[in-house]
């Protein structure tokens, strides 16, 4: 090994004499040093630094947001600005919506698979969401409708408030007193009805619960693994296809939506229905999480359930009872069919993702209903017939009849004189009359749905809680097979009046210019108001809520 030579400079330190000062030195971008955060070293000799780097790298990879950020930085070259960045703050131009289908469907619902998935009734809502299983409501359940007017997802409305706040840019077009709805009549014998399509499977009704009483009550099975669907009209591809093939169809809706209008005169709480008009075409829609997605309890009773903020968390408050009623009805409809027997098969289920998916037993019956015009009216529009396509639900069948299965859940105040336990077995007629008085709007909706679906029988059940403090588990204490016509007569709901209300509202909407509208029930007065709303007024709410949900998912 050789010995290196060390230059000795007596006059000072530095390079040896004779060395040129113009040596080429590498140039480093010192001005960019602030772009890279300094590594934190805790020790003079840190042997764990490599391990910490690997852990930090894995955290970045596992986090999709950080992973996307790192990937974007790797793809973009380092660009040095002159001390500032240009940011485009100009709002993007809103896409103009002209066509009938486009204006009917919110932007975030363009994906058909996402649009048709609806919330499981176990959550106590008949509205839109992805498939969910039954669970006890917790603090983590999200609602829908913060801000401008949509109800937040999974959040029950307070019922006594406006179902949607009236905005300054809405124009009121008409005020309709509900007391005048009883005068709207047409001859139901002239109404023409034809089946356009059947979708799903139609199961026979079971007789297991026909003889149940309080002493022989049976637990109400929980349909925990069944997916339920209730998409709005604009999200139903079958309705869209029928309207495209049949030019004579001018109106579209579902039995849930139209039944609210047909029984509107009985309502007390606030509710709303969206309407889109384009040319001669009219489509009735519902907002996700709107009151028509819920079932009220004792809405028309002298002592309705409490809706005060102080008692909102009580299981007997109006919002909680509404969720409970929806769960009970869902479970009851499933319990009333015999899945062990061979069903009547029709077209594939319109909303199931695959054939193996466990869906509800409800069979969808698409019907073309033609409402007659007033031949004595000089107005050609009002004298002409109007055809509408309606998606209805049939719960099951007997050898001779189609059946709609519905269930009442027990709610009694301390001052109640007609109790189920004391009177249901010996005085079932009196108990039913009392329920018809306390739940006039809900029973009216059920009868209207049965009329639209062509169900000759309503299988009416009575369910009570297994434990008074548990709103999730119930028992069936009685089941009655009620002819639809007989039950309609008991609640004084005639087909003439129900169809007449629809015909008058359709004529009112046909007089308006093309656009979007909302029919809104006043929470304090028996008045239904028609407002004109800007295009996309509720689409913006949905887009904002989608963004909020994505942020919440990222945080979780």
C-alpha positions as CSV (number, residue, x, y, z in Angstrom):
1,X,0.0,0.0,0.0
2,X,1.4,3.3,-1.1
3,X,1.8,6.4,1.2
4,X,-0.1,9.4,0.0
5,X,1.5,12.8,-0.1
6,X,0.1,15.6,2.0
7,X,0.7,19.1,0.8
8,X,2.1,21.4,3.4
9,X,1.2,25.1,3.1
10,X,2.9,27.3,5.6
11,X,0.9,30.4,4.8
12,X,-2.6,29.0,5.6
13,X,-5.1,26.4,4.6
14,X,-6.9,25.7,1.3
15,X,-6.2,24.2,-2.1
16,X,-2.6,23.7,-3.0
17,X,-0.9,26.4,-4.9
18,X,-1.1,26.4,-8.7
19,X,-4.6,24.9,-8.8
20,X,-6.9,26.6,-11.3
21,X,-9.9,28.4,-9.8
22,X,-12.1,27.7,-12.9
23,X,-12.8,24.0,-12.1
24,X,-16.2,22.8,-13.4
25,X,-18.5,22.4,-10.4
26,X,-22.0,20.7,-10.5
27,X,-24.9,23.1,-10.2
28,X,-27.7,22.1,-7.7
29,X,-31.2,23.7,-7.8
30,X,-30.8,25.3,-4.4
31,X,-33.9,27.5,-5.0
32,X,-36.1,24.3,-5.0
33,X,-34.9,23.1,-1.7
34,X,-38.1,24.3,0.1
35,X,-40.2,22.0,-2.1
36,X,-38.8,18.9,-0.3
37,X,-39.5,18.7,3.4
38,X,-36.4,17.8,5.4
39,X,-36.2,14.3,6.9
40,X,-36.5,14.2,10.6
41,X,-33.5,12.4,12.2
42,X,-33.7,11.9,15.9
43,X,-30.2,10.5,16.5
44,X,-26.7,11.0,15.3
45,X,-26.6,7.4,14.1
46,X,-30.2,6.2,13.6
47,X,-30.3,2.5,12.6
48,X,-34.2,2.5,12.5
49,X,-34.5,5.2,9.8
50,X,-34.7,2.7,7.0
51,X,-37.5,0.8,8.7
52,X,-39.4,4.1,9.4
53,X,-39.1,5.0,5.7
54,X,-40.6,1.7,4.7
55,X,-43.5,2.1,7.1
56,X,-44.2,5.6,5.8
57,X,-44.1,4.3,2.2
58,X,-46.6,1.5,3.0
59,X,-49.0,4.0,4.7
60,X,-48.9,6.2,1.6
61,X,-49.6,3.2,-0.6
62,X,-52.5,1.9,1.5
63,X,-54.1,5.3,1.6
64,X,-55.9,5.8,-1.8
65,X,-55.8,9.6,-1.5
66,X,-52.0,9.7,-0.8
67,X,-51.4,7.1,-3.4
68,X,-53.2,9.1,-6.0
69,X,-51.3,12.3,-4.9
70,X,-47.9,10.6,-5.1
71,X,-48.7,9.1,-8.5
72,X,-49.7,12.5,-9.8
73,X,-46.5,14.1,-8.5
74,X,-44.4,11.4,-10.2
75,X,-46.1,12.0,-13.5
76,X,-45.7,15.8,-13.5
77,X,-42.3,17.4,-14.0
78,X,-41.1,20.0,-11.6
79,X,-42.1,23.4,-12.9
80,X,-40.8,26.6,-11.3
81,X,-43.2,29.5,-11.6
82,X,-42.3,33.2,-11.2
83,X,-43.4,33.3,-7.6
84,X,-47.1,32.6,-8.3
85,X,-49.5,30.0,-9.7
86,X,-52.4,30.6,-12.1
87,X,-55.7,29.2,-10.8
88,X,-58.8,29.0,-13.0
89,X,-61.6,30.3,-10.8
90,X,-64.1,30.5,-13.6
91,X,-67.2,28.4,-13.0
92,X,-67.7,25.6,-15.5
93,X,-70.7,26.1,-17.8
94,X,-73.8,24.1,-16.8
95,X,-74.8,21.5,-19.3
96,X,-78.0,22.5,-20.9
97,X,-80.8,20.0,-20.4
98,X,-83.5,19.9,-23.0
99,X,-84.6,16.4,-23.6
100,X,-87.4,14.7,-21.6
101,X,-85.3,11.9,-20.3
102,X,-82.3,14.0,-19.4
103,X,-84.4,16.5,-17.4
104,X,-86.1,13.7,-15.6
105,X,-82.8,12.1,-14.4
106,X,-80.4,13.8,-12.0
107,X,-76.8,13.9,-13.1
108,X,-75.6,11.6,-10.4
109,X,-78.1,8.9,-11.4
110,X,-77.0,8.4,-15.0
111,X,-75.4,5.1,-14.1
112,X,-78.2,2.6,-14.5
113,X,-76.9,0.1,-12.1
114,X,-76.5,2.7,-9.4
115,X,-79.9,4.2,-10.1
116,X,-82.0,1.1,-9.7
117,X,-80.5,0.0,-6.4
118,X,-82.9,1.0,-3.7
119,X,-82.8,1.1,0.1
120,X,-83.7,-2.0,2.1
121,X,-87.0,-1.4,3.9
122,X,-85.4,-2.6,7.0
123,X,-83.9,0.9,7.4
124,X,-87.5,2.2,7.7
125,X,-87.5,4.0,4.4
126,X,-88.9,3.2,1.0
127,X,-86.4,5.3,-0.9
128,X,-83.2,5.1,-2.8
129,X,-79.9,3.6,-1.6
130,X,-77.7,0.6,-2.0
131,X,-78.6,-2.7,-0.5
132,X,-78.5,-2.8,3.2
133,X,-79.2,-5.3,5.9
134,X,-81.4,-4.9,9.0
135,X,-79.7,-3.4,11.9
136,X,-80.6,-1.3,15.0
137,X,-80.3,2.4,14.1
138,X,-77.1,3.9,15.5
139,X,-75.5,7.3,15.6
140,X,-73.4,6.5,12.6
141,X,-76.4,6.2,10.3
142,X,-76.3,9.1,7.9
143,X,-79.2,11.2,6.8
144,X,-79.8,13.0,3.5
145,X,-80.9,16.5,2.8
146,X,-78.8,19.0,4.5
147,X,-79.3,22.4,3.3
148,X,-81.3,23.2,0.3
149,X,-84.1,20.9,0.4
150,X,-83.5,17.2,0.0
151,X,-83.9,15.0,3.0
152,X,-80.7,13.5,4.1
153,X,-80.4,9.8,3.4
154,X,-81.8,7.5,6.1
155,X,-83.1,10.5,8.1
156,X,-86.8,10.4,8.8
157,X,-88.6,13.7,8.3
158,X,-90.1,15.5,11.3
159,X,-93.5,15.5,9.6
160,X,-94.7,18.7,11.2
161,X,-92.2,20.8,9.3
162,X,-92.2,21.5,5.6
163,X,-91.1,18.4,3.8
164,X,-88.8,20.7,1.7
165,X,-88.0,24.3,2.4
166,X,-89.5,26.7,-0.1
167,X,-86.8,28.7,-1.9
168,X,-86.8,32.2,-3.2
169,X,-86.4,31.2,-6.8
170,X,-89.6,29.1,-6.7
171,X,-92.7,30.6,-8.3
172,X,-96.0,29.6,-6.9
173,X,-98.5,28.8,-9.7
174,X,-101.5,27.4,-7.9
175,X,-103.0,26.8,-4.5
176,X,-105.3,23.8,-4.3
177,X,-107.5,23.4,-1.2
178,X,-107.6,19.8,-0.3
179,X,-111.2,20.2,0.9
180,X,-112.2,20.6,-2.8
181,X,-110.6,17.3,-3.8
182,X,-113.8,15.4,-2.9
183,X,-115.6,17.1,-5.8
184,X,-113.1,15.8,-8.4
185,X,-114.7,12.8,-10.0
186,X,-114.8,10.9,-13.2
187,X,-116.7,7.7,-14.1
188,X,-114.3,4.9,-13.1
189,X,-116.3,2.5,-15.3
190,X,-114.9,4.3,-18.3
191,X,-111.3,3.9,-17.1
192,X,-109.5,1.5,-19.4
193,X,-106.7,-0.7,-17.9
194,X,-104.4,-3.1,-19.7
195,X,-101.3,-5.0,-18.5
196,X,-98.2,-4.0,-20.4
197,X,-95.6,-6.2,-18.6
198,X,-95.1,-8.4,-15.5
199,X,-91.7,-8.6,-13.9
200,X,-90.5,-10.9,-11.2
201,X,-92.1,-13.9,-9.5
202,X,-95.6,-14.1,-8.1
203,X,-95.8,-16.4,-5.1
204,X,-99.0,-18.0,-3.6
205,X,-100.2,-16.6,-0.3
206,X,-99.6,-18.7,2.8
207,X,-102.3,-19.7,5.3
208,X,-100.0,-20.1,8.3
209,X,-101.1,-16.8,10.0
210,X,-104.8,-16.9,9.1
211,X,-106.0,-18.0,12.6
212,X,-103.5,-16.1,14.8
213,X,-104.8,-14.3,17.9
214,X,-103.2,-12.7,20.9
215,X,-103.0,-16.1,22.7
216,X,-101.7,-17.9,19.6
217,X,-99.5,-15.1,18.2
218,X,-96.6,-15.9,16.0
219,X,-93.3,-14.0,15.7
220,X,-93.0,-11.9,12.6
221,X,-90.0,-13.2,10.6
222,X,-87.3,-10.7,9.9
223,X,-86.4,-10.6,6.2
224,X,-82.8,-9.8,6.9
225,X,-81.3,-11.2,3.7
226,X,-83.9,-9.9,1.3
227,X,-83.3,-6.8,-0.9
228,X,-86.2,-4.5,-1.5
229,X,-86.5,-1.9,-4.2
230,X,-88.6,1.2,-4.8
231,X,-87.0,3.3,-7.4
232,X,-88.6,6.6,-8.6
233,X,-90.2,6.8,-12.0
234,X,-87.3,8.4,-13.8
235,X,-85.0,5.5,-12.7
236,X,-87.2,2.7,-14.0
237,X,-85.8,1.6,-17.4
238,X,-88.9,-0.5,-18.1
239,X,-91.1,2.6,-17.9
240,X,-88.6,4.5,-20.1
241,X,-88.7,1.7,-22.7
242,X,-92.5,1.5,-22.7
243,X,-92.9,5.3,-23.2
244,X,-90.4,5.1,-26.0
245,X,-92.3,2.4,-27.8
246,X,-95.9,3.7,-27.2
247,X,-96.4,7.3,-28.2
248,X,-99.9,7.3,-26.8
249,X,-98.6,7.2,-23.2
250,X,-98.3,10.8,-21.9
251,X,-98.0,10.3,-18.1
252,X,-95.7,8.1,-16.0
253,X,-95.6,7.3,-12.3
254,X,-95.5,4.6,-9.7
255,X,-98.2,3.4,-7.3
256,X,-96.4,4.8,-4.3
257,X,-96.3,8.3,-5.8
258,X,-99.7,8.4,-7.4
259,X,-101.4,6.9,-4.3
260,X,-100.2,10.0,-2.3
261,X,-102.1,12.2,-4.7
262,X,-105.2,10.0,-4.8
263,X,-105.5,10.1,-1.0
264,X,-104.1,13.7,-0.6
265,X,-107.3,15.0,1.0
266,X,-106.7,12.8,4.0
267,X,-103.2,14.0,4.8
268,X,-102.1,16.2,7.7
269,X,-98.3,16.1,7.5
270,X,-96.3,17.8,4.8
271,X,-95.1,15.9,1.7
272,X,-94.0,16.7,-1.8
273,X,-93.9,15.2,-5.3
274,X,-91.6,16.3,-8.2
275,X,-93.0,16.7,-11.7
276,X,-91.3,17.1,-15.0
277,X,-93.1,18.3,-18.1
278,X,-91.7,18.2,-21.6
279,X,-94.1,18.7,-24.4
280,X,-97.1,16.4,-23.9
281,X,-95.1,14.1,-21.6
282,X,-95.5,14.4,-17.8
283,X,-93.5,12.3,-15.2
284,X,-94.2,12.2,-11.5
285,X,-91.1,11.6,-9.4
286,X,-90.2,11.5,-5.7
287,X,-87.1,12.7,-3.9
288,X,-85.0,10.2,-2.1
289,X,-85.9,10.3,1.6
290,X,-89.1,12.3,1.0
291,X,-92.1,11.8,3.2
292,X,-93.8,9.6,0.6
293,X,-91.0,7.1,1.2
294,X,-92.3,6.6,4.8
295,X,-95.4,5.3,6.5
296,X,-96.9,7.5,9.2
297,X,-98.5,6.2,12.4
298,X,-101.7,7.7,13.8
299,X,-101.3,10.8,11.6
300,X,-105.0,11.6,11.7
301,X,-105.6,10.6,15.4
302,X,-106.8,13.1,18.0
303,X,-103.6,12.4,19.9
304,X,-100.9,11.9,17.2
305,X,-97.4,10.7,18.2
306,X,-95.0,13.3,19.5
307,X,-92.8,15.1,17.1
308,X,-91.2,17.6,19.5
309,X,-87.4,17.9,19.4
310,X,-87.2,16.9,23.1
311,X,-88.8,13.5,22.4
312,X,-87.3,12.8,19.0
313,X,-85.1,10.1,20.3
314,X,-88.0,8.2,21.9
315,X,-89.0,5.0,20.2
316,X,-92.6,6.3,20.3
317,X,-91.8,9.6,18.5
318,X,-93.4,10.1,15.1
319,X,-90.1,9.7,13.1
320,X,-89.2,6.5,14.9
321,X,-92.7,5.0,14.6
322,X,-92.5,5.8,10.9
323,X,-89.4,3.7,10.5
324,X,-90.9,0.9,12.5
325,X,-94.0,0.9,10.3
326,X,-92.0,0.5,7.2
327,X,-90.0,-2.4,8.7
328,X,-93.1,-4.1,9.8
329,X,-94.8,-3.8,6.4
330,X,-91.7,-5.2,4.6
331,X,-91.4,-8.2,6.9
332,X,-95.2,-8.8,6.8
333,X,-95.3,-8.8,3.0
334,X,-92.5,-11.5,3.0
335,X,-94.2,-13.6,5.7
336,X,-97.5,-13.7,3.8
337,X,-96.1,-15.6,0.8
338,X,-95.2,-19.3,0.6
339,X,-91.8,-19.5,-1.1
340,X,-91.9,-23.3,-0.9
341,X,-94.5,-23.4,-3.6
342,X,-93.8,-22.9,-7.3
343,X,-94.2,-19.2,-8.2
344,X,-95.7,-17.8,-11.3
345,X,-92.7,-16.6,-13.3
346,X,-92.7,-13.6,-15.5
347,X,-90.0,-11.3,-17.0
348,X,-86.7,-11.0,-15.1
349,X,-86.7,-8.8,-12.0
350,X,-86.2,-5.2,-13.3
351,X,-83.9,-4.1,-10.5
352,X,-81.9,-7.1,-9.4
353,X,-78.2,-7.2,-10.4
354,X,-78.1,-10.9,-10.9
355,X,-80.3,-14.0,-10.9
356,X,-78.8,-15.3,-7.6
357,X,-79.7,-12.1,-5.7
358,X,-82.3,-12.6,-3.0
359,X,-85.1,-10.1,-3.8
360,X,-88.5,-9.4,-2.2
361,X,-91.5,-11.4,-3.2
362,X,-93.3,-8.4,-4.7
363,X,-94.1,-8.8,-8.4
364,X,-94.1,-5.7,-10.5
365,X,-97.1,-5.1,-12.7
366,X,-96.8,-2.4,-15.3
367,X,-100.2,-1.2,-16.4
368,X,-101.4,1.3,-19.0
369,X,-104.3,3.2,-17.5
370,X,-106.4,5.5,-19.7
371,X,-108.4,8.2,-17.9
372,X,-111.5,9.4,-19.9
373,X,-111.9,13.1,-20.7
374,X,-114.9,15.3,-20.2
375,X,-116.7,14.9,-23.5
376,X,-118.9,17.9,-22.7
377,X,-115.9,20.3,-22.3
378,X,-115.2,22.5,-25.3
379,X,-111.5,22.4,-24.5
380,X,-110.0,19.7,-26.7
381,X,-107.3,18.9,-24.2
382,X,-109.7,18.2,-21.4
383,X,-112.1,16.3,-23.5
384,X,-109.4,13.9,-24.8
385,X,-108.4,10.8,-23.0
386,X,-105.1,10.6,-21.2
387,X,-103.0,7.4,-21.0
388,X,-100.5,6.8,-18.2
389,X,-98.0,4.0,-17.5
390,X,-97.9,3.0,-13.8
391,X,-95.6,0.5,-12.1
392,X,-97.5,-1.3,-9.4
393,X,-96.7,-4.0,-6.9
394,X,-98.6,-7.2,-6.3
395,X,-97.7,-9.0,-3.0
396,X,-99.0,-12.5,-4.0
397,X,-102.0,-14.4,-5.3
398,X,-104.7,-16.8,-4.2
399,X,-106.3,-19.2,-6.7
400,X,-108.7,-16.5,-7.9
401,X,-107.3,-13.1,-6.7
402,X,-104.3,-10.9,-6.6
403,X,-103.4,-9.7,-3.1
404,X,-101.7,-6.7,-1.6
405,X,-100.3,-7.4,1.9
406,X,-100.2,-4.5,4.4
407,X,-99.7,-4.4,8.2
408,X,-100.7,-2.1,11.0
409,X,-98.3,-1.7,13.9
410,X,-99.7,-1.1,17.4
411,X,-99.4,2.4,19.0
412,X,-101.7,3.3,21.8
413,X,-101.7,6.3,24.1
414,X,-102.4,6.1,27.8
415,X,-105.8,7.5,27.2
416,X,-106.8,5.1,24.5
417,X,-110.1,3.4,25.1
418,X,-110.0,0.9,22.2
419,X,-107.0,-1.3,22.9
420,X,-105.9,-4.2,20.7
421,X,-105.3,-6.6,23.5
422,X,-108.8,-6.2,25.0
423,X,-110.9,-5.7,21.9
424,X,-109.2,-7.2,18.8
425,X,-110.3,-10.7,19.3
426,X,-113.9,-10.0,20.3
427,X,-114.5,-6.7,18.4
428,X,-112.3,-6.7,15.3
429,X,-114.7,-4.5,13.4
430,X,-114.5,-1.8,16.1
431,X,-110.7,-2.0,16.2
432,X,-110.5,-1.7,12.4
433,X,-112.9,1.3,12.4
434,X,-110.7,3.0,15.1
435,X,-107.5,2.3,13.0
436,X,-109.3,3.8,9.9
437,X,-109.9,6.9,11.8
438,X,-106.4,7.2,13.2
439,X,-104.6,6.3,10.0
440,X,-106.9,7.6,7.3
441,X,-104.1,8.8,5.0
442,X,-102.1,5.6,5.3
443,X,-105.1,3.4,4.7
444,X,-106.1,5.6,1.8
445,X,-102.7,5.2,0.2
446,X,-102.9,1.4,0.6
447,X,-106.3,1.2,-0.9
448,X,-105.3,3.5,-3.8
449,X,-102.2,1.3,-4.5
450,X,-104.4,-1.8,-4.5
451,X,-106.8,-0.2,-7.0
452,X,-103.9,0.8,-9.3
453,X,-102.4,-2.7,-9.1
454,X,-105.7,-4.4,-9.7
455,X,-105.5,-6.3,-6.4
456,X,-109.0,-7.6,-5.4
457,X,-107.9,-8.4,-1.9
458,X,-105.9,-6.6,0.8
459,X,-104.3,-8.9,3.4
460,X,-104.3,-6.7,6.5
461,X,-102.2,-7.7,9.4
462,X,-101.9,-6.5,13.0
463,X,-98.5,-6.6,14.6
464,X,-97.4,-5.7,18.2
465,X,-93.9,-5.5,19.7
466,X,-92.5,-8.6,21.4
467,X,-91.2,-6.3,24.1
468,X,-92.6,-2.8,24.6
469,X,-89.1,-1.3,24.6
470,X,-87.9,-3.1,21.4
471,X,-89.2,-1.6,18.1
472,X,-87.3,-4.2,16.0
473,X,-89.0,-7.5,16.9
474,X,-92.8,-8.0,16.5
475,X,-95.5,-10.6,16.7
476,X,-98.5,-11.1,14.4
477,X,-101.7,-11.2,16.4
478,X,-104.3,-11.1,13.7
479,X,-104.6,-11.3,9.9
480,X,-107.7,-10.2,8.0
481,X,-108.5,-10.8,4.3
482,X,-110.3,-7.6,3.3
483,X,-111.8,-7.2,-0.2
484,X,-110.4,-4.0,-1.7
485,X,-113.8,-2.7,-2.7
486,X,-115.2,-3.3,0.8
487,X,-112.2,-1.6,2.5
488,X,-112.5,1.3,0.1
489,X,-116.1,1.8,1.0
490,X,-115.3,1.7,4.7
491,X,-112.8,4.6,4.4
492,X,-115.1,6.4,1.9
493,X,-112.5,6.2,-0.9
494,X,-114.1,5.7,-4.3
495,X,-112.4,4.9,-7.5
496,X,-114.4,7.7,-9.1
497,X,-112.8,10.3,-6.8
498,X,-109.3,8.7,-6.8
499,X,-109.1,8.7,-10.6
500,X,-110.8,12.1,-10.8
501,X,-108.0,13.7,-8.6
502,X,-105.4,12.3,-10.9
503,X,-107.1,13.5,-14.0
504,X,-107.6,17.1,-12.6
505,X,-103.9,17.4,-11.5
506,X,-102.8,16.1,-14.9
507,X,-104.9,18.7,-16.7
508,X,-103.5,21.4,-14.4
509,X,-99.9,20.4,-15.3
510,X,-100.7,20.2,-19.0
511,X,-101.6,23.9,-18.9
512,X,-98.1,24.8,-17.7
513,X,-95.0,25.5,-19.8
514,X,-92.3,22.9,-20.0
515,X,-90.2,22.7,-17.0
516,X,-89.8,21.2,-13.5
517,X,-92.4,21.5,-10.8
518,X,-93.1,20.4,-7.2
519,X,-96.4,19.7,-5.6
520,X,-96.0,20.6,-1.9
521,X,-98.5,20.0,0.9
522,X,-98.7,22.7,3.5
523,X,-97.9,21.3,7.0
524,X,-100.3,23.7,8.8
525,X,-103.2,24.0,6.3
526,X,-105.1,21.6,4.1
527,X,-103.6,23.1,1.0
528,X,-101.6,21.6,-1.9
529,X,-99.4,24.1,-3.7
530,X,-97.9,23.9,-7.2
531,X,-94.5,25.6,-7.6
532,X,-92.3,26.1,-10.6
533,X,-88.7,25.2,-9.8
534,X,-85.5,25.9,-11.8
535,X,-84.1,23.1,-13.9
536,X,-81.8,20.9,-11.8
537,X,-82.9,22.5,-8.5
538,X,-82.7,19.1,-6.7
539,X,-79.9,17.7,-8.8
540,X,-77.5,20.2,-7.3
541,X,-78.5,19.0,-3.8
542,X,-77.9,15.4,-4.8
543,X,-74.4,16.2,-6.2
544,X,-73.4,18.0,-3.0
545,X,-74.6,15.1,-0.9
546,X,-72.7,12.6,-3.0
547,X,-69.6,14.6,-2.4
548,X,-70.2,14.8,1.3
549,X,-70.7,11.0,1.4
550,X,-67.5,10.4,-0.5
551,X,-65.6,12.6,2.0
552,X,-67.1,10.8,4.9
553,X,-66.2,7.4,3.4
554,X,-62.6,8.6,3.0
555,X,-62.5,9.6,6.6
556,X,-63.8,6.2,7.7
